[in-house]
Amino acid sequence: MTTSDEAKKKPLWLLIEENILKLDSQDLSKENLEASIQRSARELDDAGYNVSHHGGNMLQLRFAMNEASKVGRPLLKDFNAAIAALKLEDVADPYFATNKLISDIGKTWPKLKLAERRAEVIRFVEKTKLDLLIAKAKDLPDDEGIRLLIEEQVAPEVITSALDITAERLKQVNTEMEKERAERTRVTTLLEAVKGKPNEEKVKHLFANNVSEKLIIEMAQVDRDQVDAVKQAMEAELKEKQRLEAEEAARKKAEAAGPPLEEIPPEEMLEYIEAIREILEFSDKEKEIRTMCEQSSIPKSLVDIAVSESEKLDELEKKAQG
């Protein structure tokens, strides 16, 4: 005897069809049909539905039993077979799938087309879609299954239960997806700035703004060869830029170091030596000496002598004096 809350929530027509599904062909034969109707009525009474003493409900039961007897099988046998045959692509739009299901099965079972039965058919289709999504999600690697169900707007508690993951894990994947959506929005804005430009320029613009190669290919709608070509060109440009920067740095360093000893004019040599001696009187610490010499623009070649072989300054001074 069915007395559960679940049964009470079902519409009478569906519970009638479930009872008919339990019957065998002998129960639906003409000689046994009335007895089967009376037995089903009592079972529905026991389930909390007033059928035996309600003319409209009894008429509904009798009509359903007569139809099953005439067709030779229960409505739910056809319905369940159609539901079981559905694939994920068939239920992408549950309402379209429902219309098709009702139209196909309704050719044999016209009562299924009644407006009050549509809600239950939609519920079956949506449940089928959810089951198919979960089955697909379980077969996907890494976090792809979680992402699929999030994208399909499956309830969080259903995702955690179906995939046996924690709420924290679901939240983490959700956060990652939000960041990815934000990045896509950023890339869309970047592409607007180069709208109508050649693909090479678009790719270069996205590379310059630190967009991943995968996203460039997808959102700029370019192929791998184009991305690789631009990347190689940019690498060559970068190497040339680095070379020029290194040359400039070396030039500035040489400029800051000043001329070698042999290129310092005698008059300037004497001035530098005099300045070094003043500094040596002030400090004997190498770091301080070098700092003060640099501030006085004294060539590095002379500073090195001042901190390591200061006695050579006399020799250099005499040579400069002639």
SEVORO-408926 format. One line per 5 residues: number of its first residue (from 1); their letters; for each residue y negated, x, z negated of N, C-alpha, C. Coordinates in nm, 3 decimals. Layout:
N
NUM = a = Y/X/Z/Y/X/Z/Y/X/Z; ...
//
This chain:
322
1 = mttsd = 0.120/0.084/0.000/0.000/0.000/0.000/-0.125/0.087/0.000; -0.218/0.061/0.089/-0.339/0.142/0.101/-0.452/0.079/0.021; -0.499/0.151/-0.083/-0.608/0.097/-0.165/-0.717/0.201/-0.187; -0.711/0.309/-0.114/-0.808/0.419/-0.135/-0.947/0.380/-0.090; -1.048/0.452/-0.142/-1.187/0.431/-0.101/-1.204/0.459/0.047
6 = eakkk = -1.128/0.558/0.098/-1.138/0.593/0.239/-1.102/0.474/0.326; -0.994/0.402/0.287/-0.951/0.287/0.365/-1.056/0.177/0.361; -1.117/0.157/0.244/-1.217/0.051/0.229/-1.342/0.080/0.311; -1.367/0.204/0.341/-1.484/0.239/0.420/-1.463/0.212/0.568; -1.339/0.199/0.610/-1.308/0.178/0.752/-1.337/0.034/0.792
11 = plwll = -1.385/0.015/0.914/-1.403/-0.122/0.962/-1.266/-0.187/0.982; -1.265/-0.318/0.974/-1.138/-0.390/0.982/-1.066/-0.364/1.112; -1.138/-0.360/1.224/-1.072/-0.342/1.353/-0.993/-0.211/1.358; -1.049/-0.105/1.295/-0.982/0.025/1.298/-0.858/0.023/1.208; -0.870/-0.042/1.093/-0.754/-0.048/1.004/-0.643/-0.131/1.067
16 = ieeni = -0.682/-0.236/1.138/-0.582/-0.316/1.211/-0.509/-0.228/1.312; -0.585/-0.149/1.389/-0.524/-0.063/1.490/-0.435/0.044/1.428; -0.473/0.094/1.311/-0.389/0.193/1.242/-0.257/0.130/1.198; -0.263/0.006/1.153/-0.139/-0.064/1.115/-0.050/-0.086/1.237; -0.111/-0.123/1.349/-0.034/-0.145/1.472/0.032/-0.014/1.517
21 = lklds = -0.038/0.099/1.499/0.016/0.229/1.540/0.146/0.262/1.467; 0.163/0.207/1.348/0.283/0.234/1.269/0.404/0.152/1.318; 0.377/0.051/1.397/0.485/-0.036/1.443/0.560/0.026/1.560; 0.686/-0.011/1.572/0.762/0.035/1.688/0.765/-0.075/1.794; 0.828/-0.045/1.906/0.828/-0.139/2.019/0.894/-0.272/1.982
26 = qdlsk = 0.996/-0.270/1.896/1.063/-0.393/1.854/0.970/-0.484/1.775; 0.884/-0.421/1.693/0.789/-0.500/1.614/0.690/-0.573/1.704; 0.662/-0.517/1.824/0.565/-0.575/1.916/0.629/-0.668/2.020; 0.761/-0.683/2.009/0.830/-0.772/2.104/0.795/-0.917/2.074; 0.810/-1.003/2.171/0.770/-1.144/2.156/0.840/-1.211/2.039
31 = enlea = 0.971/-1.184/2.026/1.047/-1.251/1.921/1.009/-1.204/1.780; 0.956/-1.082/1.769/0.921/-1.027/1.636/0.770/-1.023/1.612; 0.691/-1.062/1.710/0.546/-1.044/1.701/0.484/-1.122/1.585; 0.523/-1.249/1.569/0.462/-1.330/1.463/0.493/-1.273/1.325; 0.616/-1.229/1.308/0.653/-1.171/1.179/0.573/-1.043/1.153
36 = siqrs = 0.553/-0.967/1.259/0.475/-0.843/1.245/0.330/-0.875/1.211; 0.276/-0.980/1.270/0.139/-1.021/1.240/0.126/-1.061/1.094; 0.220/-1.140/1.045/0.213/-1.185/0.906/0.227/-1.067/0.809; 0.317/-0.974/0.843/0.337/-0.856/0.757/0.211/-0.770/0.754; 0.150/-0.750/0.872/0.027/-0.671/0.878/-0.086/-0.738/0.802
41 = areld = -0.091/-0.871/0.809/-0.195/-0.944/0.737/-0.183/-0.921/0.588; -0.058/-0.926/0.537/-0.037/-0.903/0.393/-0.078/-0.761/0.354; -0.043/-0.663/0.439/-0.079/-0.524/0.410/-0.231/-0.505/0.407; -0.300/-0.572/0.497/-0.447/-0.563/0.500/-0.507/-0.634/0.379; -0.443/-0.744/0.336/-0.487/-0.811/0.212/-0.477/-0.714/0.096
46 = dagyn = -0.363/-0.645/0.088/-0.340/-0.551/-0.021/-0.438/-0.434/-0.017; -0.488/-0.402/0.104/-0.582/-0.291/0.119/-0.723/-0.332/0.080; -0.741/-0.461/0.043/-0.873/-0.506/0.000/-0.946/-0.586/0.104; -0.879/-0.619/0.214/-0.940/-0.699/0.320/-0.881/-0.840/0.315; -0.965/-0.936/0.323/-0.919/-1.075/0.322/-0.889/-1.116/0.465
51 = vshhg = -0.761/-1.110/0.500/-0.720/-1.142/0.637/-0.641/-1.273/0.641; -0.540/-1.285/0.555/-0.452/-1.403/0.558/-0.527/-1.533/0.541; -0.634/-1.531/0.459/-0.705/-1.655/0.429/-0.846/-1.657/0.488; -0.867/-1.574/0.590/-0.997/-1.570/0.657/-0.972/-1.589/0.807; -1.018/-1.703/0.858/-0.986/-1.739/0.996/-1.030/-1.634/1.097
56 = gnmlq = -1.152/-1.583/1.082/-1.204/-1.485/1.178/-1.126/-1.355/1.174; -1.095/-1.307/1.053/-1.020/-1.183/1.039/-0.877/-1.198/1.091; -0.817/-1.314/1.062/-0.680/-1.338/1.109/-0.679/-1.345/1.261; -0.783/-1.406/1.318/-0.791/-1.415/1.464/-0.805/-1.275/1.526; -0.881/-1.189/1.459/-0.900/-1.052/1.508/-0.768/-0.975/1.506
61 = lrfam = -0.691/-0.994/1.397/-0.560/-0.930/1.388/-0.467/-0.983/1.496; -0.464/-1.111/1.511/-0.373/-1.172/1.607/-0.405/-1.126/1.751; -0.534/-1.118/1.783/-0.574/-1.077/1.917/-0.530/-0.932/1.942; -0.552/-0.844/1.843/-0.515/-0.703/1.858/-0.365/-0.686/1.876; -0.287/-0.763/1.799/-0.141/-0.755/1.810/-0.094/-0.807/1.945
66 = neask = -0.155/-0.916/1.991/-0.117/-0.971/2.121/-0.147/-0.873/2.234; -0.263/-0.804/2.225/-0.300/-0.706/2.327/-0.202/-0.589/2.328; -0.164/-0.541/2.208/-0.069/-0.429/2.199/0.066/-0.469/2.255; 0.106/-0.594/2.229/0.233/-0.644/2.280/0.229/-0.655/2.432; 0.115/-0.700/2.483/0.101/-0.716/2.627/0.100/-0.581/2.699
71 = vgrpl = 0.025/-0.484/2.644/0.016/-0.350/2.706/0.145/-0.272/2.685; 0.210/-0.299/2.573/0.337/-0.230/2.545/0.322/-0.108/2.457; 0.203/-0.088/2.403/0.179/0.026/2.314/0.050/0.000/2.236; 0.031/0.070/2.123/-0.091/0.052/2.044/-0.213/0.114/2.112; -0.329/0.055/2.088/-0.455/0.112/2.140/-0.473/0.256/2.093
76 = lkdfn = -0.444/0.281/1.964/-0.468/0.415/1.908/-0.379/0.521/1.970; -0.268/0.480/2.030/-0.184/0.579/2.097/-0.260/0.637/2.216; -0.325/0.551/2.292/-0.407/0.598/2.405/-0.531/0.672/2.355; -0.592/0.615/2.252/-0.716/0.673/2.199/-0.691/0.813/2.143; -0.586/0.826/2.062/-0.556/0.957/2.001/-0.519/1.061/2.106
81 = aaiaa = -0.450/1.017/2.210/-0.413/1.109/2.318/-0.537/1.159/2.390; -0.632/1.068/2.412/-0.757/1.105/2.479/-0.839/1.201/2.392; -0.843/1.175/2.262/-0.916/1.263/2.169/-0.851/1.401/2.166; -0.718/1.404/2.161/-0.646/1.532/2.155/-0.665/1.615/2.281; -0.692/1.549/2.393/-0.707/1.620/2.521/-0.847/1.678/2.539
86 = lkled = -0.939/1.641/2.453/-1.077/1.689/2.467/-1.088/1.839/2.442; -1.170/1.904/2.523/-1.201/2.045/2.504/-1.346/2.056/2.460; -1.384/2.176/2.414/-1.519/2.193/2.360/-1.627/2.158/2.461; -1.604/2.195/2.586/-1.705/2.164/2.688/-1.715/2.013/2.713; -1.607/1.938/2.684/-1.610/1.794/2.704/-1.698/1.723/2.601
91 = vadpy = -1.711/1.784/2.482/-1.784/1.719/2.373/-1.916/1.790/2.342; -1.965/1.869/2.438/-2.094/1.936/2.418/-2.201/1.833/2.386; -2.197/1.721/2.457/-2.284/1.608/2.426/-2.195/1.494/2.376; -2.187/1.475/2.243/-2.096/1.374/2.187/-2.122/1.232/2.239; -2.248/1.201/2.267/-2.279/1.065/2.312/-2.232/1.043/2.456
96 = fatnk = -2.247/1.144/2.538/-2.194/1.134/2.675/-2.042/1.124/2.671; -1.979/1.208/2.585/-1.833/1.206/2.573/-1.785/1.070/2.523; -1.861/1.012/2.430/-1.825/0.879/2.377/-1.830/0.774/2.487; -1.936/0.778/2.566/-1.949/0.681/2.677/-1.831/0.691/2.773; -1.793/0.815/2.805/-1.683/0.835/2.899/-1.551/0.787/2.839
101 = lisdi = -1.531/0.819/2.710/-1.407/0.779/2.643/-1.394/0.627/2.638; -1.501/0.561/2.599/-1.499/0.415/2.592/-1.478/0.354/2.731; -1.543/0.413/2.831/-1.529/0.362/2.968/-1.386/0.376/3.018; -1.326/0.494/2.994/-1.189/0.520/3.044/-1.086/0.433/2.972; -1.089/0.434/2.840/-0.989/0.359/2.763/-1.017/0.209/2.769
106 = gktwp = -1.146/0.177/2.783/-1.184/0.035/2.789/-1.128/-0.038/2.909; -1.084/0.034/3.009/-1.023/-0.031/3.125/-0.894/-0.103/3.085; -0.824/-0.042/2.989/-0.700/-0.103/2.938/-0.726/-0.185/2.814; -0.823/-0.139/2.733/-0.853/-0.203/2.605/-1.000/-0.247/2.602; -1.034/-0.358/2.663/-1.174/-0.403/2.676/-1.247/-0.417/2.543
111 = klkla = -1.175/-0.451/2.437/-1.240/-0.471/2.307/-1.304/-0.342/2.253; -1.258/-0.228/2.301/-1.315/-0.102/2.256/-1.460/-0.089/2.299; -1.500/-0.167/2.399/-1.637/-0.160/2.450/-1.735/-0.237/2.363; -1.685/-0.311/2.264/-1.773/-0.387/2.176/-1.869/-0.293/2.103; -1.995/-0.333/2.092/-2.099/-0.248/2.034/-2.063/-0.202/1.892
116 = errae = -2.001/-0.294/1.812/-1.972/-0.258/1.672/-1.863/-0.151/1.659; -1.792/-0.124/1.768/-1.686/-0.022/1.762/-1.735/0.117/1.805; -1.852/0.119/1.867/-1.905/0.244/1.920/-1.927/0.350/1.811; -1.978/0.309/1.695/-2.008/0.404/1.587/-1.883/0.482/1.545; -1.769/0.412/1.535/-1.645/0.478/1.494/-1.597/0.575/1.602
121 = virfv = -1.614/0.537/1.729/-1.572/0.626/1.838/-1.658/0.754/1.835; -1.788/0.737/1.815/-1.877/0.854/1.805/-1.833/0.943/1.690; -1.796/0.881/1.578/-1.752/0.960/1.461/-1.628/1.042/1.495; -1.534/0.983/1.566/-1.414/1.056/1.608/-1.449/1.173/1.699; -1.540/1.147/1.795/-1.579/1.251/1.890/-1.652/1.365/1.819
126 = ektkl = -1.743/1.332/1.729/-1.817/1.435/1.655/-1.724/1.516/1.566; -1.626/1.449/1.504/-1.528/1.520/1.422/-1.445/1.614/1.509; -1.409/1.568/1.628/-1.334/1.652/1.721/-1.415/1.774/1.762; -1.543/1.751/1.791/-1.630/1.863/1.828/-1.637/1.964/1.714; -1.653/1.918/1.592/-1.660/2.008/1.478/-1.530/2.087/1.463
131 = dllia = -1.417/2.019/1.476/-1.287/2.088/1.464/-1.272/2.195/1.572; -1.315/2.164/1.694/-1.305/2.260/1.804/-1.400/2.379/1.782; -1.518/2.351/1.731/-1.614/2.459/1.702/-1.559/2.552/1.595; -1.504/2.496/1.491/-1.449/2.575/1.382/-1.332/2.661/1.432; -1.245/2.600/1.515/-1.131/2.675/1.571/-1.181/2.792/1.655
136 = kakdl = -1.285/2.768/1.735/-1.341/2.875/1.817/-1.406/2.982/1.730; -1.478/2.939/1.627/-1.547/3.032/1.536/-1.448/3.125/1.467; -1.334/3.072/1.430/-1.233/3.153/1.360/-1.173/3.261/1.449; -1.179/3.240/1.580/-1.123/3.338/1.674/-1.225/3.444/1.717; -1.351/3.426/1.680/-1.455/3.520/1.722/-1.463/3.639/1.627
141 = pddeg = -1.498/3.758/1.678/-1.503/3.878/1.593/-1.630/3.885/1.510; -1.624/3.966/1.405/-1.741/3.998/1.322/-1.809/3.870/1.273; -1.941/3.864/1.295/-2.018/3.749/1.248/-2.039/3.644/1.357; -1.975/3.662/1.472/-2.001/3.573/1.584/-1.965/3.428/1.553; -1.859/3.409/1.476/-1.819/3.274/1.440/-1.922/3.206/1.351
146 = irlli = -1.974/3.281/1.254/-2.078/3.227/1.165/-2.200/3.190/1.248; -2.238/3.280/1.339/-2.356/3.257/1.423/-2.337/3.132/1.510; -2.217/3.115/1.564/-2.190/2.999/1.649/-2.214/2.869/1.572; -2.159/2.862/1.450/-2.172/2.739/1.373/-2.316/2.716/1.327; -2.388/2.824/1.297/-2.530/2.810/1.261/-2.607/2.755/1.380
151 = eeqva = -2.583/2.812/1.498/-2.653/2.766/1.619/-2.622/2.620/1.651; -2.500/2.578/1.617/-2.460/2.439/1.643/-2.504/2.345/1.531; -2.580/2.401/1.435/-2.637/2.323/1.325/-2.531/2.254/1.239; -2.421/2.325/1.218/-2.317/2.277/1.127/-2.368/2.293/0.984; -2.340/2.198/0.899/-2.387/2.201/0.761/-2.340/2.329/0.690
156 = pevit = -2.427/2.393/0.610/-2.392/2.519/0.542/-2.263/2.511/0.461; -2.246/2.400/0.385/-2.125/2.388/0.303/-1.999/2.378/0.387; -2.011/2.323/0.508/-1.895/2.314/0.599/-1.863/2.454/0.653; -1.965/2.532/0.684/-1.944/2.667/0.737/-1.875/2.755/0.634; -1.927/2.755/0.511/-1.869/2.841/0.407/-1.725/2.803/0.377
161 = saldi = -1.698/2.672/0.378/-1.562/2.627/0.349/-1.467/2.657/0.465; -1.511/2.628/0.587/-1.424/2.645/0.704/-1.393/2.791/0.732; -1.492/2.879/0.713/-1.472/3.021/0.743/-1.444/3.105/0.620; -1.435/3.038/0.505/-1.403/3.106/0.378/-1.498/3.224/0.352; -1.628/3.195/0.356/-1.729/3.297/0.326/-1.818/3.246/0.214
166 = taerl = -1.892/3.339/0.152/-1.980/3.300/0.043/-2.113/3.249/0.098; -2.184/3.177/0.013/-2.317/3.128/0.051/-2.411/3.245/0.075; -2.390/3.355/0.001/-2.474/3.474/0.018/-2.454/3.536/0.156; -2.328/3.538/0.201/-2.299/3.593/0.333/-2.363/3.507/0.442; -2.353/3.377/0.426/-2.414/3.284/0.522/-2.566/3.305/0.526
171 = kqvnt = -2.626/3.322/0.408/-2.771/3.343/0.400/-2.810/3.473/0.470; -2.728/3.576/0.452/-2.756/3.706/0.515/-2.756/3.694/0.668; -2.656/3.626/0.722/-2.647/3.608/0.868/-2.764/3.523/0.917; -2.798/3.422/0.841/-2.912/3.337/0.875/-3.041/3.417/0.884; -3.058/3.507/0.787/-3.178/3.592/0.784/-3.182/3.683/0.906
176 = emeke = -3.067/3.740/0.940/-3.059/3.827/1.058/-3.095/3.749/1.184; -3.047/3.628/1.194/-3.075/3.546/1.312/-3.224/3.507/1.319; -3.284/3.483/1.203/-3.428/3.453/1.200/-3.509/3.571/1.250; -3.466/3.693/1.210/-3.535/3.814/1.258/-3.519/3.829/1.409; -3.399/3.798/1.457/-3.375/3.807/1.602/-3.460/3.706/1.678
181 = raert = -3.473/3.585/1.621/-3.557/3.484/1.686/-3.703/3.529/1.688; -3.747/3.591/1.578/-3.885/3.642/1.573/-3.906/3.752/1.677; -3.803/3.837/1.694/-3.812/3.945/1.793/-3.818/3.886/1.934; -3.744/3.782/1.958/-3.746/3.717/2.090/-3.886/3.659/2.118; -3.945/3.603/2.014/-4.081/3.550/2.030/-4.178/3.662/2.063
186 = rvttl = -4.161/3.777/1.995/-4.248/3.893/2.021/-4.230/3.942/2.164; -4.106/3.949/2.211/-4.080/3.997/2.346/-4.137/3.899/2.450; -4.128/3.771/2.420/-4.187/3.672/2.511/-4.337/3.696/2.527; -4.403/3.727/2.417/-4.547/3.756/2.420/-4.575/3.884/2.500; -4.489/3.985/2.480/-4.505/4.111/2.553/-4.489/4.089/2.703
191 = leavk = -4.394/4.005/2.740/-4.370/3.980/2.882/-4.486/3.902/2.946; -4.551/3.820/2.866/-4.668/3.747/2.918/-4.776/3.844/2.963; -4.786/3.958/2.891/-4.890/4.057/2.922/-4.866/4.126/3.056; -4.740/4.126/3.104/-4.709/4.192/3.231/-4.651/4.091/3.332; -4.687/3.966/3.314/-4.639/3.861/3.403/-4.685/3.890/3.546
196 = gkpne = -4.591/3.881/3.640/-4.624/3.906/3.780/-4.620/4.051/3.820; -4.599/4.141/3.724/-4.591/4.284/3.753/-4.451/4.319/3.803; -4.436/4.437/3.869/-4.302/4.481/3.913/-4.209/4.498/3.793; -4.079/4.485/3.817/-3.982/4.499/3.709/-3.992/4.632/3.638; -4.018/4.739/3.714/-4.028/4.873/3.653/-4.139/4.875/3.548
201 = ekvkh = -4.250/4.811/3.579/-4.362/4.809/3.485/-4.329/4.724/3.362; -4.258/4.614/3.385/-4.217/4.529/3.272/-4.126/4.607/3.178; -4.026/4.674/3.235/-3.931/4.750/3.154/-4.002/4.861/3.077; -4.091/4.930/3.144/-4.165/5.039/3.079/-4.249/4.985/2.964; -4.312/4.871/2.986/-4.396/4.808/2.884/-4.312/4.771/2.761
206 = lfann = -4.193/4.718/2.785/-4.106/4.678/2.674/-4.051/4.799/2.600; -4.014/4.904/2.675/-3.969/5.028/2.612/-4.079/5.085/2.522; -4.202/5.084/2.573/-4.315/5.139/2.499/-4.341/5.062/2.370; -4.293/4.938/2.365/-4.311/4.855/2.246/-4.183/4.840/2.165; -4.091/4.937/2.184/-3.970/4.948/2.102/-3.879/4.825/2.110
211 = vsekl = -3.861/4.771/2.230/-3.768/4.661/2.251/-3.632/4.720/2.288; -3.524/4.664/2.234/-3.390/4.715/2.262/-3.353/4.696/2.408; -3.268/4.784/2.459/-3.224/4.775/2.599/-3.155/4.642/2.626; -3.073/4.597/2.532/-3.000/4.471/2.550/-3.097/4.355/2.571; -3.201/4.350/2.489/-3.298/4.242/2.499/-3.384/4.255/2.624
216 = iiema = -3.411/4.379/2.665/-3.487/4.401/2.789/-3.411/4.344/2.908; -3.283/4.377/2.917/-3.201/4.328/3.028/-3.196/4.176/3.030; -3.180/4.117/2.911/-3.167/3.972/2.903/-3.299/3.900/2.931; -3.406/3.940/2.863/-3.530/3.863/2.869/-3.619/3.901/2.988; -3.611/4.026/3.033/-3.689/4.065/3.152/-3.610/4.035/3.280
221 = qvdrd = -3.483/3.996/3.260/-3.395/3.960/3.373/-3.387/4.074/3.475; -3.352/4.191/3.423/-3.333/4.308/3.508/-3.190/4.359/3.486; -3.143/4.446/3.576/-3.007/4.496/3.560/-3.008/4.634/3.494; -2.890/4.680/3.461/-2.873/4.808/3.391/-2.930/4.925/3.470; -2.911/4.925/3.600/-2.960/5.036/3.683/-3.112/5.048/3.675
226 = qvdav = -3.181/4.936/3.676/-3.327/4.939/3.666/-3.372/4.994/3.531; -3.304/4.952/3.427/-3.338/5.000/3.292/-3.314/5.151/3.282; -3.200/5.198/3.334/-3.169/5.341/3.329/-3.269/5.423/3.409; -3.310/5.372/3.524/-3.406/5.444/3.608/-3.540/5.459/3.537; -3.587/5.353/3.475/-3.714/5.358/3.404/-3.702/5.450/3.283
231 = kqame = -3.589/5.442/3.215/-3.570/5.526/3.097/-3.572/5.674/3.134; -3.506/5.710/3.244/-3.506/5.850/3.290/-3.647/5.895/3.328; -3.721/5.807/3.395/-3.858/5.842/3.433/-3.945/5.862/3.310; -3.925/5.776/3.210/-4.004/5.788/3.087/-3.965/5.913/3.009; -3.837/5.948/3.014/-3.792/6.071/2.946/-3.855/6.193/3.011
236 = aelke = -3.864/6.192/3.144/-3.927/6.304/3.216/-4.075/6.312/3.181; -4.141/6.196/3.175/-4.282/6.193/3.137/-4.301/6.244/2.995; -4.208/6.205/2.906/-4.217/6.248/2.767/-4.200/6.400/2.755; -4.104/6.455/2.831/-4.083/6.600/2.827/-4.206/6.675/2.876; -4.268/6.623/2.984/-4.389/6.686/3.036/-4.503/6.678/2.934
241 = kqrle = -4.513/6.563/2.871/-4.616/6.546/2.768/-4.594/6.642/2.652; -4.467/6.654/2.611/-4.436/6.746/2.501/-4.465/6.890/2.539; -4.437/6.924/2.668/-4.465/7.061/2.714/-4.614/7.091/2.710; -4.693/6.996/2.758/-4.838/7.015/2.757/-4.892/7.022/2.616; -4.836/6.939/2.529/-4.880/6.941/2.389/-4.845/7.074/2.322
246 = aeeaa = -4.727/7.128/2.356/-4.685/7.256/2.299/-4.777/7.369/2.349; -4.812/7.363/2.478/-4.903/7.463/2.533/-5.040/7.456/2.466; -5.086/7.334/2.446/-5.217/7.316/2.383/-5.214/7.364/2.238; -5.104/7.336/2.169/-5.091/7.381/2.030/-5.088/7.533/2.023; -5.016/7.594/2.119/-5.010/7.741/2.121/-5.148/7.801/2.151
251 = rkkae = -5.221/7.734/2.243/-5.356/7.784/2.276/-5.448/7.776/2.154; -5.441/7.663/2.084/-5.526/7.647/1.966/-5.488/7.745/1.856; -5.357/7.770/1.845/-5.312/7.864/1.744/-5.362/8.004/1.775; -5.352/8.041/1.903/-5.400/8.174/1.945/-5.551/8.185/1.927; -5.617/8.073/1.957/-5.762/8.071/1.943/-5.801/8.085/1.797
256 = aagpp = -5.726/8.017/1.711/-5.755/8.026/1.568/-5.723/8.163/1.512; -5.617/8.226/1.568/-5.577/8.359/1.520/-5.678/8.466/1.560; -5.752/8.441/1.666/-5.852/8.540/1.710/-5.788/8.646/1.798; -5.869/8.739/1.852/-5.819/8.842/1.944/-5.737/8.949/1.872; -5.650/9.017/1.946/-5.578/9.131/1.886/-5.675/9.245/1.857
261 = leeip = -5.632/9.345/1.778/-5.720/9.454/1.735/-5.788/9.524/1.851; -5.710/9.551/1.956/-5.764/9.630/2.067/-5.870/9.557/2.147; -5.882/9.425/2.127/-5.980/9.349/2.203/-6.106/9.317/2.121; -6.109/9.360/1.995/-6.226/9.332/1.911/-6.335/9.436/1.940; -6.454/9.396/1.980/-6.563/9.491/2.006/-6.600/9.568/1.878
266 = peeml = -6.646/9.695/1.888/-6.678/9.778/1.771/-6.776/9.711/1.675; -6.879/9.651/1.729/-6.980/9.590/1.641/-6.918/9.477/1.558; -6.837/9.394/1.625/-6.774/9.283/1.554/-6.669/9.335/1.454; -6.600/9.445/1.491/-6.501/9.505/1.401/-6.567/9.545/1.270; -6.682/9.608/1.278/-6.752/9.652/1.157/-6.793/9.532/1.071
271 = eyiea = -6.839/9.427/1.137/-6.880/9.307/1.063/-6.760/9.243/0.992; -6.648/9.236/1.062/-6.528/9.178/1.003/-6.480/9.260/0.883; -6.480/9.395/0.899/-6.430/9.482/0.791/-6.519/9.466/0.668; -6.649/9.459/0.691/-6.742/9.443/0.578/-6.713/9.311/0.506; -6.688/9.204/0.583/-6.659/9.073/0.522/-6.528/9.077/0.445
276 = ireil = -6.430/9.150/0.501/-6.299/9.159/0.433/-6.315/9.231/0.300; -6.393/9.337/0.297/-6.411/9.414/0.172/-6.477/9.327/0.065; -6.571/9.244/0.106/-6.633/9.153/0.010/-6.530/9.055/-0.047; -6.443/9.009/0.040/-6.338/8.915/-0.005/-6.240/8.985/-0.099; -6.205/9.109/-0.067/-6.111/9.186/-0.151/-6.169/9.213/-0.289
281 = efsdk = -6.300/9.223/-0.295/-6.364/9.241/-0.426/-6.355/9.113/-0.509; -6.350/9.001/-0.437/-6.347/8.872/-0.506/-6.206/8.836/-0.554; -6.100/8.871/-0.474/-5.962/8.833/-0.508/-5.864/8.935/-0.451; -5.750/8.949/-0.520/-5.643/9.036/-0.470/-5.516/8.955/-0.441; -5.528/8.821/-0.439/-5.413/8.735/-0.410/-5.410/8.702/-0.261
286 = ekeir = -5.293/8.724/-0.200/-5.281/8.710/-0.054/-5.324/8.572/-0.004; -5.278/8.468/-0.072/-5.309/8.334/-0.025/-5.460/8.309/-0.025; -5.526/8.353/-0.133/-5.671/8.333/-0.141/-5.743/8.418/-0.038; -5.694/8.540/-0.017/-5.756/8.629/0.081/-5.747/8.568/0.221; -5.628/8.519/0.255/-5.609/8.461/0.389/-5.696/8.335/0.406
291 = tmceq = -5.704/8.254/0.304/-5.785/8.132/0.312/-5.932/8.166/0.335; -5.985/8.261/0.259/-6.126/8.298/0.273/-6.153/8.368/0.406; -6.058/8.449/0.452/-6.074/8.513/0.582/-6.076/8.411/0.695; -5.987/8.309/0.683/-5.983/8.205/0.785/-6.114/8.127/0.788; -6.168/8.101/0.668/-6.296/8.031/0.659/-6.410/8.113/0.719
296 = ssipk = -6.394/8.245/0.717/-6.497/8.333/0.773/-6.469/8.368/0.919; -6.366/8.303/0.977/-6.329/8.324/1.118/-6.296/8.470/1.148; -6.230/8.538/1.056/-6.188/8.677/1.077/-6.055/8.675/1.151; -6.041/8.752/1.259/-5.916/8.754/1.336/-5.794/8.782/1.248; -5.685/8.714/1.281/-5.562/8.726/1.202/-5.508/8.869/1.204
301 = slvdi = -5.528/8.938/1.315/-5.478/9.076/1.323/-5.541/9.164/1.215; -5.668/9.142/1.183/-5.734/9.217/1.077/-5.693/9.167/0.939; -5.673/9.034/0.928/-5.633/8.977/0.798/-5.497/9.031/0.757; -5.403/9.042/0.853/-5.269/9.094/0.823/-5.278/9.236/0.765; -5.368/9.316/0.822/-5.387/9.453/0.772/-5.449/9.451/0.633
306 = avses = -5.542/9.358/0.612/-5.612/9.350/0.484/-5.517/9.320/0.370; -5.414/9.234/0.393/-5.324/9.195/0.285/-5.202/9.285/0.273; -5.175/9.367/0.376/-5.055/9.452/0.370/-5.086/9.601/0.369; -5.186/9.642/0.447/-5.221/9.785/0.455/-5.374/9.800/0.454; -5.435/9.763/0.343/-5.582/9.762/0.335/-5.644/9.899/0.356
311 = eklde = -5.565/10.005/0.331/-5.617/10.141/0.350/-5.647/10.170/0.497; -5.586/10.099/0.586/-5.609/10.120/0.729/-5.747/10.071/0.774; -5.811/9.991/0.685/-5.944/9.940/0.720/-6.043/10.054/0.739; -6.027/10.162/0.655/-6.117/10.278/0.667/-6.100/10.343/0.804; -5.976/10.356/0.845/-5.947/10.419/0.975/-6.007/10.338/1.090
316 = lekka = -5.992/10.205/1.079/-6.046/10.120/1.182/-6.198/10.123/1.184; -6.255/10.133/1.066/-6.401/10.137/1.055/-6.456/10.264/1.122; -6.393/10.379/1.094/-6.437/10.508/1.153/-6.426/10.503/1.306; -6.316/10.442/1.352/-6.296/10.434/1.496/-6.403/10.346/1.562; -6.440/10.241/1.490/-6.543/10.151/1.545/-6.680/10.216/1.544
321 = qg = -6.701/10.305/1.445/-6.831/10.372/1.437/-6.844/10.483/1.543; -6.731/10.523/1.600/-6.733/10.626/1.705/-6.736/10.762/1.642
//
